[in-house]
Amino acid sequence: MKTMIYILLLFLDGCTSFAGYRPNIDMEGVDRSQYVRDMRSCEQSSSSEGFSVTNPIAKCMVAKGYRLSHSYH
């Protein structure tokens, strides 16, 4: 039983660790200097958010008006 709990905790820790994560943003028409400021702001606010199942950085960037890009080129 202890092993199952340990595995579950490791899984949850891996799911909520967004350190160094940058969401894939559609950069068309985006001012790069504003993007850098906004990204920094979202990273700082997400570090104090605590437990989160969703990605707080992506959520913050979308709230600031950015569009997530689902292309991988």
C-alpha positions in Angstrom: 0.0 0.0 0.0 2.8 2.4 0.8 4.3 1.7 -2.6 1.1 2.6 -4.3 0.8 5.9 -2.4 4.5 6.7 -3.3 3.9 6.0 -7.0 0.8 8.2 -6.9 2.6 11.1 -5.3 5.4 10.8 -7.9 2.9 10.8 -10.7 1.1 13.9 -9.3 4.4 15.7 -8.8 5.3 15.1 -12.4 1.9 16.3 -13.6 2.2 19.6 -11.8 5.8 20.5 -12.5 5.8 23.3 -15.1 9.3 24.6 -14.3 10.9 25.8 -17.5 7.8 25.1 -19.5 6.9 27.6 -22.2 3.5 27.2 -24.0 3.6 27.1 -27.7 2.2 30.6 -28.6 1.1 31.7 -32.0 3.5 34.6 -32.6 1.8 36.1 -35.7 1.3 39.8 -35.0 2.8 39.6 -31.5 5.2 42.2 -30.2 8.2 40.2 -29.0 9.2 42.6 -26.2 5.6 42.6 -24.8 5.6 38.8 -25.1 8.8 38.5 -23.0 7.3 40.8 -20.3 4.0 38.9 -20.3 5.8 35.5 -20.2 8.0 36.6 -17.3 4.9 37.9 -15.4 3.0 34.6 -16.0 6.0 32.6 -14.9 6.3 34.6 -11.7 2.6 34.4 -10.9 2.5 30.6 -11.6 5.3 29.9 -9.2 3.2 31.1 -6.3 0.0 29.3 -7.5 0.7 26.0 -5.8 -1.0 22.8 -6.9 -2.5 22.9 -10.4 -3.7 20.2 -12.7 -3.8 22.6 -15.7 -0.9 24.6 -16.9 -1.0 28.0 -15.1 1.5 29.6 -17.5 -0.6 28.8 -20.6 -3.7 29.8 -18.8 -2.2 33.2 -17.9 -0.9 33.8 -21.4 -4.4 33.1 -22.9 -5.9 35.4 -20.3 -3.5 38.1 -21.6 -4.9 37.6 -25.1 -2.3 35.2 -26.6 -3.4 32.3 -28.8 -1.9 28.8 -28.2 -0.5 27.2 -31.3 -0.9 23.5 -31.8 1.6 23.3 -34.6 5.0 21.8 -34.0 7.3 23.2 -36.6 
